Amino acid sequence: MKKSEPLLKDWKSLYDAAMAFRKIEPWEWMKETDIFGVQNPQTGEIGYCCIMGELGEVLAIAVYLGTEGLEGYLKIRRGQIQHDDPDSLFIQNCLMLSFENRKLVQEDDREIINELGLKFRGKNAWPVFRRYEPGYFPWFLNRDEVLYMTNALQQATDICLRFKDDAKLLRAPEKNQYLIRVAEEKNGRISWKDEWRKPSLPEKKDQGFYKPVDEVRIQRFKKTVKSTPAIWEIDFFYAPTPVLHGERPFFPYAIMIIDHDTGFILDMHLAENRSYQKEFLEKFLNCIETTSVIPLEILARKEEAVKLLETYASRLNIKLSRVKKLQNIDHARREMAKHLRRL
């Protein structure tokens, strides 16, 4: 079902909230580490707000959605994922308002601005709203997101102004607590109050596709394919260029297998997000068939890749090692990104 489109009155409320937020310039006294939350009145989900702009380069507010969104932000902040790591682009789960120069404002944004009769001039003056979601190209907000972002901006303005007067406002009474603006509905009207809360436990994710072991294939490999000293690097990652399938562009998974010693790419394949695990296993097995090689060792970086491969690796007497870096795959990934940028 297609998400409902925002009404013009919804956009007006959102842009009004954005302009009020821009006027107070909270990045003048707030840092990116000054995190607080705003509850979504419709769903109860907490969005964790991060103010960006203390260096004057990017003026923005990100609302990280739920515990999953917060954990993605914290991984980057703690250095678990570096800012220059390509994966940092795909970990964000948030709504974002950034103030841009006119040339970065798309036609769809201008149409709404023109309909509202708004005028913006100067550097970092144009409000741009986007939904960031792992695996997808940054996209325009649907109606539910517009309504929540309006609430988030209004409450963020309140918190930022109070923090300006009281630097202890966000100092948590207990470890891992965040100040949350909580919505209460009384007599059909929403009021807001402060509460200190710890993030809820992250939802348990579906462990994904684990293909039943193909015993016939294993036995055929043992009879017809030789074990060799070869070492393979294997990984899957979001491709740097989105593809369009449906209304919203998405980033497909690139599956790559490279000979560790020679740097020769044995296989490279693009897979849709919903089927990448199945295709990852199939490409691994196909690689054994086409090369007639059972490698001595497989190097993988992701825990998910290790879990997908471990049964076959065990049955085929392949050493399966989890490593921090995959030198050849990282090089190929950089070259692929350079090539695509030149197109």
VOGU-3710 file (C-alpha; in Angstrom, 3 decimals, decimal comma):
1> mkksepllkd> 0,000/0,000/0,000  1,351/3,415/-0,967  1,982/5,756/1,926  -0,390/8,724/2,010  0,820/12,010/0,572  1,084/15,027/2,895  -1,594/17,696/2,563  -0,579/21,284/1,872  -1,563/22,237/5,441  0,774/19,501/6,720
11> wkslydaama> 3,650/20,961/4,732  2,839/24,450/6,010  3,066/23,298/9,625  6,338/21,522/8,912  7,955/24,483/7,153  6,752/26,821/9,912  8,396/24,554/12,492  11,579/24,372/10,396  11,838/28,152/10,052  11,290/28,626/13,785
21> frkiepwewm> 14,036/26,077/14,452  16,399/27,745/11,955  15,792/31,151/13,539  17,128/30,136/16,959  20,374/28,703/15,460  20,823/26,005/18,134  24,133/24,796/16,651  25,666/27,939/18,136  25,536/26,336/21,595  24,713/22,665/21,064
31> ketdifgvqn> 27,011/19,823/20,039  26,259/16,635/18,115  26,677/14,690/21,344  23,792/16,561/23,043  21,184/13,895/22,301  17,555/14,014/23,439  14,367/12,265/22,367  10,887/13,139/21,118  8,088/10,599/21,225  5,916/10,028/18,172
41> pqtgeigycc> 2,360/10,677/19,436  0,887/8,241/16,897  3,164/5,226/17,409  4,887/5,828/20,748  8,286/5,370/19,085  11,112/7,578/20,334  13,133/9,594/17,850  16,561/10,654/19,120  17,539/14,163/18,009  21,039/15,233/17,045
51> imgelgevla> 21,828/18,882/16,234  24,536/19,356/13,595  26,317/22,576/12,711  28,779/23,465/15,459  31,533/23,707/12,808  29,346/25,832/10,553  29,616/23,518/7,535  26,382/21,512/7,788  23,317/22,945/9,505  20,859/20,171/10,261
61> iavylgtegl> 18,892/18,112/12,720  18,608/14,335/12,446  15,884/12,399/14,247  17,140/8,830/14,617  14,180/6,480/14,703  13,891/4,101/17,622  16,672/2,126/19,259  17,869/0,870/15,876  18,346/4,415/14,617  20,107/5,471/17,824
71> egylkirrgq> 22,468/2,484/17,690  23,434/3,344/14,110  24,328/6,884/15,181  26,281/5,615/18,201  28,318/3,191/16,071  29,594/6,115/14,019  30,127/8,296/17,091  32,098/5,544/18,896  34,281/4,923/15,872  32,893/1,449/15,192
81> iqhddpdslf> 32,136/2,774/11,719  34,327/5,581/10,483  32,865/8,656/8,771  34,812/7,795/5,597  33,640/4,164/5,666  31,253/3,608/2,716  28,961/1,620/5,043  28,350/4,766/7,114  26,070/5,970/4,310  23,805/2,963/4,714
91> iqnclmlsfe> 23,497/2,662/8,474  21,420/5,782/9,092  17,756/5,287/9,977  16,424/8,767/10,491  14,414/11,754/9,380  16,579/14,741/8,567  16,104/18,444/8,076  19,095/20,176/6,546  19,422/23,797/5,512  20,910/23,912/2,039
101> nrklvqeddr> 21,948/26,302/-0,685  19,442/26,751/-3,505  21,301/24,556/-5,999  20,825/21,482/-3,774  17,042/21,908/-3,588  15,215/19,529/-5,925  12,247/20,415/-8,086  9,779/18,528/-5,879  10,910/20,627/-2,913  10,587/23,861/-4,895
111> eiinelglkf> 7,050/23,003/-5,950  5,937/22,716/-2,327  7,806/25,890/-1,356  6,179/27,783/-4,226  2,723/26,462/-3,334  3,223/27,733/0,200  4,386/31,101/-1,093  7,670/30,903/0,811  10,886/32,705/-0,095  14,395/31,727/0,950
121> rgknawpvfr> 17,623/33,526/0,147  21,232/33,134/1,112  23,569/30,409/2,276  22,080/27,448/4,167  18,617/28,995/3,997  16,553/26,370/2,168  14,911/23,651/4,327  15,245/20,165/2,831  13,517/17,165/4,437  14,585/13,589/3,743
131> ryepgyfpwf> 13,999/10,075/5,025  17,189/8,033/5,400  16,706/4,275/5,581  19,329/1,500/5,301  19,517/0,209/1,760  17,468/3,003/0,204  18,199/6,294/-1,507  17,317/9,334/0,668  13,673/10,033/-0,100  10,820/12,451/0,388
141> lnrdevlymt> 8,658/12,284/3,518  5,221/10,673/3,551  2,363/12,158/5,553  3,038/10,260/8,793  6,684/11,328/8,655  5,755/14,960/7,966  3,399/15,019/10,961  5,970/13,459/13,281  8,839/15,641/12,014  6,698/18,701/12,761
151> nalqqatdic> 6,275/17,548/16,370  9,960/16,687/16,624  11,048/20,134/15,426  8,668/21,942/17,770  9,872/19,967/20,768  13,511/20,228/19,680  13,151/24,006/19,594  11,825/23,893/23,154  14,664/21,659/24,384  17,377/23,667/22,617
161> lrfkddakll> 16,223/26,988/24,098  16,033/25,502/27,596  19,466/23,931/27,174  20,857/27,344/26,225  19,760/28,650/29,638  20,617/25,478/31,562  23,651/23,481/30,413  22,750/20,730/32,904  19,395/20,050/31,249  20,611/16,975/29,358
171> rapeknqyli> 22,782/15,609/32,157  21,315/12,150/32,781  20,543/11,049/36,356  21,492/7,474/35,428  23,780/5,914/32,855  22,277/5,364/29,395  19,269/7,604/30,040  18,037/10,300/27,669  15,715/13,220/28,237  12,545/12,459/26,277
181> rvaeekngri> 9,669/14,752/25,392  6,669/12,496/25,960  3,267/13,122/24,396  0,066/12,899/26,456  -3,401/13,207/24,968  -6,106/14,800/27,108  -9,529/15,808/25,830  -8,373/15,431/22,259  -5,327/17,677/22,746  -1,680/16,673/23,029
191> swkdewrkps> 0,488/18,034/25,808  4,180/17,355/26,387  6,289/16,566/29,423  9,893/15,626/30,232  10,849/12,071/31,196  14,190/10,359/31,624  14,195/7,002/29,845  16,594/4,328/28,719  16,252/3,184/25,096  13,995/0,169/24,713
201> lpekkdqgfy> 15,597/-3,137/23,826  16,079/-3,460/20,066  13,572/-5,648/18,306  14,808/-9,122/17,491  15,364/-9,260/13,776  14,505/-12,164/11,575  17,670/-14,222/11,329  17,114/-14,284/7,609  17,397/-16,952/4,985  19,404/-20,040/5,847
211> kpvdevriqr> 19,245/-22,426/2,943  18,988/-26,131/3,820  22,289/-27,865/3,146  22,466/-29,336/-0,332  23,920/-32,737/0,546  23,960/-33,895/-3,073  26,047/-30,890/-4,040  28,442/-31,394/-1,153  29,037/-35,023/-2,082  29,582/-34,069/-5,714
221> fkktvkstpa> 32,148/-31,457/-4,693  33,997/-34,005/-2,564  34,220/-36,424/-5,486  34,960/-34,050/-8,348  36,571/-30,891/-6,948  40,069/-30,736/-5,533  41,009/-28,961/-2,335  43,745/-26,385/-2,951  45,823/-23,921/-0,910  43,716/-21,066/-2,296
231> iweidffyap> 42,362/-18,405/0,056  39,200/-16,531/-0,894  37,951/-13,175/0,316  34,143/-13,089/0,371  31,850/-10,185/1,215  28,579/-8,488/0,395  27,946/-4,765/0,703  25,691/-2,050/-0,639  26,664/-1,001/-4,148  27,578/2,719/-4,361
241> tpvlhgerpf> 24,979/3,516/-7,036  21,219/3,104/-6,547  18,905/1,418/-9,012  15,253/2,196/-9,624  12,740/-0,596/-9,175  9,369/0,797/-8,193  8,842/4,279/-6,804  11,905/4,608/-4,604  15,520/3,924/-5,690  17,420/1,370/-3,610
251> fpyaimiidh> 21,024/0,255/-3,265  21,474/-3,369/-4,327  23,876/-5,683/-2,544  27,138/-6,342/-4,350  28,374/-9,893/-3,744  32,094/-10,303/-4,363  34,525/-13,227/-4,243  38,242/-12,561/-4,797  41,350/-14,747/-4,701  43,340/-13,406/-1,752
261> dtgfildmhl> 46,804/-14,095/-3,222  46,302/-12,933/-6,812  43,572/-10,300/-6,343  41,662/-11,893/-9,223  37,902/-11,333/-8,999  36,283/-14,767/-9,160  32,723/-13,456/-9,106  30,801/-10,191/-8,747  27,028/-10,070/-8,616  24,294/-7,553/-7,747
271> aenrsyqkef> 21,357/-8,836/-5,693  18,112/-7,333/-4,438  17,864/-6,730/-0,700  15,131/-9,324/-0,215  17,149/-12,158/-1,786  20,816/-11,314/-1,196  21,410/-14,066/1,382  20,123/-16,794/-0,931  22,106/-15,399/-3,849  25,225/-15,027/-1,681
281> lekflnciet> 25,236/-18,745/-0,904  24,442/-19,669/-4,488  27,301/-17,542/-5,817  29,706/-19,181/-3,365  28,678/-22,675/-4,496  28,740/-21,674/-8,162  32,249/-20,332/-7,702  33,433/-23,738/-6,486  31,817/-25,364/-9,521  33,166/-22,923/-12,119
291> tsvipleila> 36,734/-22,809/-10,728  36,821/-26,493/-9,748  38,476/-25,354/-6,551  37,665/-25,902/-2,888  39,659/-23,195/-1,098  41,762/-23,936/1,947  40,424/-20,845/3,736  37,706/-18,226/3,432  38,158/-14,719/4,834  34,935/-12,891/5,734
301> rkeeavklle> 34,312/-9,657/7,594  30,633/-9,759/8,509  29,235/-12,034/11,183  26,232/-12,599/8,931  28,475/-13,869/6,114  30,238/-16,245/8,507  26,931/-17,684/9,707  25,721/-18,190/6,158  28,906/-20,011/5,152  29,777/-21,965/8,282
311> tyasrlnikl> 27,819/-25,149/7,523  29,244/-25,546/4,023  32,726/-24,572/5,198  32,598/-27,219/7,910  31,351/-29,964/5,578  33,957/-29,140/2,927  36,827/-28,797/5,447  37,339/-25,126/4,653  38,828/-22,912/7,345  36,468/-19,983/7,895
321> srvkklqnid> 38,119/-16,886/9,389  36,466/-13,643/10,404  38,785/-10,692/9,795  38,577/-6,921/10,189  39,899/-6,048/6,731  39,581/-7,581/3,278  42,386/-5,910/1,376  41,481/-6,994/-2,151  37,745/-6,521/-1,773  38,231/-3,063/-0,256
331> harremakhl> 40,452/-2,107/-3,200  37,962/-3,454/-5,740  35,155/-1,638/-3,964  37,012/1,683/-4,162  37,769/1,151/-7,851  34,138/0,291/-8,546  32,999/3,488/-6,845  35,523/5,555/-8,869  34,372/3,976/-12,108  30,696/4,595/-11,382
341> rrl> 31,369/8,232/-10,475  32,987/8,754/-13,897  29,931/7,445/-15,762
//
